[in-house]
Amino acid sequence: MINKFGIEKISSLVLKQAIPASIGILAMSLNMIIDTIFVGRWINLLAIGALTVVLPIVFLVSSVGMGIGIGGSSIVSRALGNNNKKKANWVFENQLFLTIGISILFLIIGSLFSVPLLRLFGAQGQIAVLAKEYFDVIIFGVPFFAFAMMGNPVIRALGKPNYAMYTIILPALLNIALDVVFIKVFDLGMYGAGLATTASFFTSGLFVCWFFISKKNLLSLNLKKLKISSSIIKEILSLGSITFIRQGTISVLIIILNYSLFKYGCAISISIYGIINRVMMFALFPVLGVTQGFLPVAGYNYGAKDVKRVKETIRISLLFGTGIASLIFVLIMLFHTELIQIFTDDERLVKLTSKALIIAFLATPLITIQLIGSAYFQAAGKTLKALLIALLKQGFFLIPLVYFLPKVYGINGIWISFPIADFLSAFVTFVILRREIKLNLKSST
């Protein structure tokens, strides 16, 4: 598969990478959706709010592993495109060192300061009690999740998209099964939900570990002779910081969102956003899959200095992603009520969420532009531009909008902020990416 990155038809390559990635993201999204359904129906509606508070903290920690994985996989792809397997091996060894060290540090911090951390992310009242019960369990599974998220993009960079898919599907299936056992059968409430999630994180980490010590792995690792390189670590962290800073920005957004939702709505408003967030994750899985499929193909050909194939990868990925996003937009507009009724049968909650969901999804057809733009600059190793584009929606636009618009429009100002931020970030990304293609992706053919 590695060699095919440079010779096979681009549309075929992107699809071969995107389909398994999409299935993996779908599995993760379904896992979160079913988690939300189970706690909402088997515990109570405020349990959805507790999940909405805790999960951004978990994803912030796991984004360390994800950032190291994406940053390192960009270097690995370019090294393999340049026929430098030795560097690819060296990079991955340093990725392992970074992920293990940083995730353990986060585990210690999260265990010692769980209460102030949860308060910071908006846990109040009964939601705070439920959130702590859940958080105190899953924090011990987060290092395994971080390790799995580090390994996932590297596995794709090695031309093994199906194995990358398994790192997400296997724990998702286990989590769903254990949710039934711990929440429904043993009636363990949020503690049981935490046990199920922790077991799934552990399983994902073990699977990734098995892959890298098996014959399926192209890299030749020798951890006994591990050589830490400050230059390699700097490059990994430089590119990986994009993912971590973006997730950190999302976490800041969640803090502001939760406080605004309480101020201009009520406790149940957090549950409304929790449902909208789950629908977004589920609905957009194929677009995110195209983005993940784009990264190794673009990175390999950029490393091989094949400008024509890089441009074709951008064009094909934008075409695929925008077409899928447009179809998703139509489906959401037609079946928004039915989607919400999956989570709850409370008529008031369905009505309020339905209105908010329609507004939040208004600019969905434009999202691919920003995703591919940021992914291209990561694949090319251009950190500053990748970081700028990654922060456009949540950092530069959505956070200020969520803070100021509710002052004028109340709770509806929060939902209006989403399509405005999508439109503005897509426009800026289009201008930057078009300039990049014109100036730096010139080809002689």
QUIJO-V73465 format. One record per residue. N is the residue number from 1. RES is the residue in three letters. BURIAL is I if it has 16 or more other ideal C-beta (glycine too) atoms within 10 Angstrom, else O. Layout:
BEGIN
n:N res:RES burial:BURIAL
n:N res:RES burial:BURIAL
END
This chain:
BEGIN
n:1 res:MET burial:I
n:2 res:ILE burial:I
n:3 res:ASN burial:O
n:4 res:LYS burial:O
n:5 res:PHE burial:I
n:6 res:GLY burial:I
n:7 res:ILE burial:O
n:8 res:GLU burial:O
n:9 res:LYS burial:O
n:10 res:ILE burial:I
n:11 res:SER burial:O
n:12 res:SER burial:O
n:13 res:LEU burial:I
n:14 res:VAL burial:I
n:15 res:LEU burial:I
n:16 res:LYS burial:I
n:17 res:GLN burial:I
n:18 res:ALA burial:I
n:19 res:ILE burial:I
n:20 res:PRO burial:I
n:21 res:ALA burial:I
n:22 res:SER burial:I
n:23 res:ILE burial:I
n:24 res:GLY burial:I
n:25 res:ILE burial:I
n:26 res:LEU burial:I
n:27 res:ALA burial:I
n:28 res:MET burial:I
n:29 res:SER burial:I
n:30 res:LEU burial:I
n:31 res:ASN burial:I
n:32 res:MET burial:I
n:33 res:ILE burial:I
n:34 res:ILE burial:I
n:35 res:ASP burial:I
n:36 res:THR burial:I
n:37 res:ILE burial:I
n:38 res:PHE burial:I
n:39 res:VAL burial:I
n:40 res:GLY burial:I
n:41 res:ARG burial:I
n:42 res:TRP burial:I
n:43 res:ILE burial:I
n:44 res:ASN burial:I
n:45 res:LEU burial:I
n:46 res:LEU burial:I
n:47 res:ALA burial:I
n:48 res:ILE burial:I
n:49 res:GLY burial:I
n:50 res:ALA burial:I
n:51 res:LEU burial:I
n:52 res:THR burial:I
n:53 res:VAL burial:I
n:54 res:VAL burial:I
n:55 res:LEU burial:I
n:56 res:PRO burial:I
n:57 res:ILE burial:I
n:58 res:VAL burial:I
n:59 res:PHE burial:I
n:60 res:LEU burial:I
n:61 res:VAL burial:I
n:62 res:SER burial:I
n:63 res:SER burial:I
n:64 res:VAL burial:I
n:65 res:GLY burial:I
n:66 res:MET burial:I
n:67 res:GLY burial:I
n:68 res:ILE burial:I
n:69 res:GLY burial:I
n:70 res:ILE burial:I
n:71 res:GLY burial:I
n:72 res:GLY burial:I
n:73 res:SER burial:I
n:74 res:SER burial:I
n:75 res:ILE burial:I
n:76 res:VAL burial:I
n:77 res:SER burial:I
n:78 res:ARG burial:I
n:79 res:ALA burial:I
n:80 res:LEU burial:I
n:81 res:GLY burial:I
n:82 res:ASN burial:O
n:83 res:ASN burial:O
n:84 res:ASN burial:I
n:85 res:LYS burial:O
n:86 res:LYS burial:O
n:87 res:LYS burial:I
n:88 res:ALA burial:I
n:89 res:ASN burial:I
n:90 res:TRP burial:I
n:91 res:VAL burial:I
n:92 res:PHE burial:I
n:93 res:GLU burial:I
n:94 res:ASN burial:I
n:95 res:GLN burial:I
n:96 res:LEU burial:I
n:97 res:PHE burial:I
n:98 res:LEU burial:I
n:99 res:THR burial:I
n:100 res:ILE burial:O
n:101 res:GLY burial:O
n:102 res:ILE burial:I
n:103 res:SER burial:I
n:104 res:ILE burial:O
n:105 res:LEU burial:O
n:106 res:PHE burial:I
n:107 res:LEU burial:I
n:108 res:ILE burial:O
n:109 res:ILE burial:O
n:110 res:GLY burial:I
n:111 res:SER burial:O
n:112 res:LEU burial:O
n:113 res:PHE burial:O
n:114 res:SER burial:I
n:115 res:VAL burial:O
n:116 res:PRO burial:O
n:117 res:LEU burial:I
n:118 res:LEU burial:I
n:119 res:ARG burial:O
n:120 res:LEU burial:I
n:121 res:PHE burial:I
n:122 res:GLY burial:I
n:123 res:ALA burial:I
n:124 res:GLN burial:I
n:125 res:GLY burial:O
n:126 res:GLN burial:O
n:127 res:ILE burial:I
n:128 res:ALA burial:I
n:129 res:VAL burial:O
n:130 res:LEU burial:I
n:131 res:ALA burial:I
n:132 res:LYS burial:I
n:133 res:GLU burial:I
n:134 res:TYR burial:I
n:135 res:PHE burial:I
n:136 res:ASP burial:I
n:137 res:VAL burial:I
n:138 res:ILE burial:I
n:139 res:ILE burial:I
n:140 res:PHE burial:O
n:141 res:GLY burial:I
n:142 res:VAL burial:I
n:143 res:PRO burial:I
n:144 res:PHE burial:I
n:145 res:PHE burial:I
n:146 res:ALA burial:I
n:147 res:PHE burial:I
n:148 res:ALA burial:I
n:149 res:MET burial:I
n:150 res:MET burial:I
n:151 res:GLY burial:I
n:152 res:ASN burial:I
n:153 res:PRO burial:I
n:154 res:VAL burial:I
n:155 res:ILE burial:I
n:156 res:ARG burial:I
n:157 res:ALA burial:I
n:158 res:LEU burial:I
n:159 res:GLY burial:I
n:160 res:LYS burial:I
n:161 res:PRO burial:I
n:162 res:ASN burial:O
n:163 res:TYR burial:I
n:164 res:ALA burial:I
n:165 res:MET burial:I
n:166 res:TYR burial:I
n:167 res:THR burial:I
n:168 res:ILE burial:I
n:169 res:ILE burial:I
n:170 res:LEU burial:I
n:171 res:PRO burial:I
n:172 res:ALA burial:I
n:173 res:LEU burial:O
n:174 res:LEU burial:I
n:175 res:ASN burial:I
n:176 res:ILE burial:I
n:177 res:ALA burial:O
n:178 res:LEU burial:I
n:179 res:ASP burial:I
n:180 res:VAL burial:O
n:181 res:VAL burial:O
n:182 res:PHE burial:I
n:183 res:ILE burial:I
n:184 res:LYS burial:O
n:185 res:VAL burial:O
n:186 res:PHE burial:O
n:187 res:ASP burial:O
n:188 res:LEU burial:I
n:189 res:GLY burial:I
n:190 res:MET burial:I
n:191 res:TYR burial:O
n:192 res:GLY burial:I
n:193 res:ALA burial:I
n:194 res:GLY burial:I
n:195 res:LEU burial:I
n:196 res:ALA burial:I
n:197 res:THR burial:I
n:198 res:THR burial:I
n:199 res:ALA burial:I
n:200 res:SER burial:I
n:201 res:PHE burial:I
n:202 res:PHE burial:I
n:203 res:THR burial:I
n:204 res:SER burial:I
n:205 res:GLY burial:I
n:206 res:LEU burial:O
n:207 res:PHE burial:I
n:208 res:VAL burial:I
n:209 res:CYS burial:O
n:210 res:TRP burial:O
n:211 res:PHE burial:I
n:212 res:PHE burial:I
n:213 res:ILE burial:O
n:214 res:SER burial:O
n:215 res:LYS burial:O
n:216 res:LYS burial:O
n:217 res:ASN burial:I
n:218 res:LEU burial:I
n:219 res:LEU burial:I
n:220 res:SER burial:O
n:221 res:LEU burial:O
n:222 res:ASN burial:O
n:223 res:LEU burial:O
n:224 res:LYS burial:O
n:225 res:LYS burial:O
n:226 res:LEU burial:O
n:227 res:LYS burial:O
n:228 res:ILE burial:O
n:229 res:SER burial:O
n:230 res:SER burial:O
n:231 res:SER burial:O
n:232 res:ILE burial:I
n:233 res:ILE burial:I
n:234 res:LYS burial:O
n:235 res:GLU burial:I
n:236 res:ILE burial:I
n:237 res:LEU burial:I
n:238 res:SER burial:I
n:239 res:LEU burial:I
n:240 res:GLY burial:I
n:241 res:SER burial:I
n:242 res:ILE burial:I
n:243 res:THR burial:I
n:244 res:PHE burial:I
n:245 res:ILE burial:I
n:246 res:ARG burial:I
n:247 res:GLN burial:I
n:248 res:GLY burial:I
n:249 res:THR burial:I
n:250 res:ILE burial:I
n:251 res:SER burial:I
n:252 res:VAL burial:I
n:253 res:LEU burial:I
n:254 res:ILE burial:I
n:255 res:ILE burial:I
n:256 res:ILE burial:I
n:257 res:LEU burial:I
n:258 res:ASN burial:I
n:259 res:TYR burial:O
n:260 res:SER burial:I
n:261 res:LEU burial:I
n:262 res:PHE burial:I
n:263 res:LYS burial:O
n:264 res:TYR burial:I
n:265 res:GLY burial:I
n:266 res:CYS burial:O
n:267 res:ALA burial:O
n:268 res:ILE burial:I
n:269 res:SER burial:I
n:270 res:ILE burial:I
n:271 res:SER burial:I
n:272 res:ILE burial:I
n:273 res:TYR burial:I
n:274 res:GLY burial:I
n:275 res:ILE burial:I
n:276 res:ILE burial:I
n:277 res:ASN burial:I
n:278 res:ARG burial:I
n:279 res:VAL burial:I
n:280 res:MET burial:I
n:281 res:MET burial:I
n:282 res:PHE burial:I
n:283 res:ALA burial:I
n:284 res:LEU burial:I
n:285 res:PHE burial:I
n:286 res:PRO burial:I
n:287 res:VAL burial:I
n:288 res:LEU burial:I
n:289 res:GLY burial:I
n:290 res:VAL burial:I
n:291 res:THR burial:I
n:292 res:GLN burial:I
n:293 res:GLY burial:I
n:294 res:PHE burial:I
n:295 res:LEU burial:I
n:296 res:PRO burial:I
n:297 res:VAL burial:I
n:298 res:ALA burial:I
n:299 res:GLY burial:I
n:300 res:TYR burial:I
n:301 res:ASN burial:I
n:302 res:TYR burial:I
n:303 res:GLY burial:I
n:304 res:ALA burial:I
n:305 res:LYS burial:O
n:306 res:ASP burial:I
n:307 res:VAL burial:I
n:308 res:LYS burial:O
n:309 res:ARG burial:I
n:310 res:VAL burial:I
n:311 res:LYS burial:I
n:312 res:GLU burial:I
n:313 res:THR burial:I
n:314 res:ILE burial:I
n:315 res:ARG burial:O
n:316 res:ILE burial:I
n:317 res:SER burial:I
n:318 res:LEU burial:I
n:319 res:LEU burial:O
n:320 res:PHE burial:I
n:321 res:GLY burial:I
n:322 res:THR burial:I
n:323 res:GLY burial:O
n:324 res:ILE burial:I
n:325 res:ALA burial:I
n:326 res:SER burial:O
n:327 res:LEU burial:O
n:328 res:ILE burial:I
n:329 res:PHE burial:I
n:330 res:VAL burial:O
n:331 res:LEU burial:O
n:332 res:ILE burial:I
n:333 res:MET burial:O
n:334 res:LEU burial:O
n:335 res:PHE burial:O
n:336 res:HIS burial:I
n:337 res:THR burial:O
n:338 res:GLU burial:O
n:339 res:LEU burial:I
n:340 res:ILE burial:I
n:341 res:GLN burial:I
n:342 res:ILE burial:O
n:343 res:PHE burial:I
n:344 res:THR burial:I
n:345 res:ASP burial:O
n:346 res:ASP burial:I
n:347 res:GLU burial:O
n:348 res:ARG burial:O
n:349 res:LEU burial:I
n:350 res:VAL burial:I
n:351 res:LYS burial:O
n:352 res:LEU burial:I
n:353 res:THR burial:I
n:354 res:SER burial:I
n:355 res:LYS burial:O
n:356 res:ALA burial:I
n:357 res:LEU burial:I
n:358 res:ILE burial:O
n:359 res:ILE burial:O
n:360 res:ALA burial:I
n:361 res:PHE burial:I
n:362 res:LEU burial:I
n:363 res:ALA burial:I
n:364 res:THR burial:I
n:365 res:PRO burial:I
n:366 res:LEU burial:I
n:367 res:ILE burial:I
n:368 res:THR burial:I
n:369 res:ILE burial:I
n:370 res:GLN burial:I
n:371 res:LEU burial:I
n:372 res:ILE burial:I
n:373 res:GLY burial:I
n:374 res:SER burial:I
n:375 res:ALA burial:I
n:376 res:TYR burial:I
n:377 res:PHE burial:I
n:378 res:GLN burial:I
n:379 res:ALA burial:I
n:380 res:ALA burial:I
n:381 res:GLY burial:I
n:382 res:LYS burial:I
n:383 res:THR burial:I
n:384 res:LEU burial:O
n:385 res:LYS burial:I
n:386 res:ALA burial:I
n:387 res:LEU burial:I
n:388 res:LEU burial:I
n:389 res:ILE burial:I
n:390 res:ALA burial:I
n:391 res:LEU burial:I
n:392 res:LEU burial:I
n:393 res:LYS burial:I
n:394 res:GLN burial:I
n:395 res:GLY burial:I
n:396 res:PHE burial:I
n:397 res:PHE burial:I
n:398 res:LEU burial:I
n:399 res:ILE burial:I
n:400 res:PRO burial:O
n:401 res:LEU burial:I
n:402 res:VAL burial:I
n:403 res:TYR burial:I
n:404 res:PHE burial:O
n:405 res:LEU burial:I
n:406 res:PRO burial:I
n:407 res:LYS burial:O
n:408 res:VAL burial:O
n:409 res:TYR burial:O
n:410 res:GLY burial:O
n:411 res:ILE burial:I
n:412 res:ASN burial:O
n:413 res:GLY burial:I
n:414 res:ILE burial:I
n:415 res:TRP burial:I
n:416 res:ILE burial:I
n:417 res:SER burial:I
n:418 res:PHE burial:I
n:419 res:PRO burial:I
n:420 res:ILE burial:O
n:421 res:ALA burial:I
n:422 res:ASP burial:I
n:423 res:PHE burial:O
n:424 res:LEU burial:I
n:425 res:SER burial:I
n:426 res:ALA burial:I
n:427 res:PHE burial:O
n:428 res:VAL burial:I
n:429 res:THR burial:I
n:430 res:PHE burial:O
n:431 res:VAL burial:O
n:432 res:ILE burial:I
n:433 res:LEU burial:I
n:434 res:ARG burial:O
n:435 res:ARG burial:O
n:436 res:GLU burial:I
n:437 res:ILE burial:I
n:438 res:LYS burial:O
n:439 res:LEU burial:O
n:440 res:ASN burial:O
n:441 res:LEU burial:I
n:442 res:LYS burial:O
n:443 res:SER burial:O
n:444 res:SER burial:O
n:445 res:THR burial:O
END
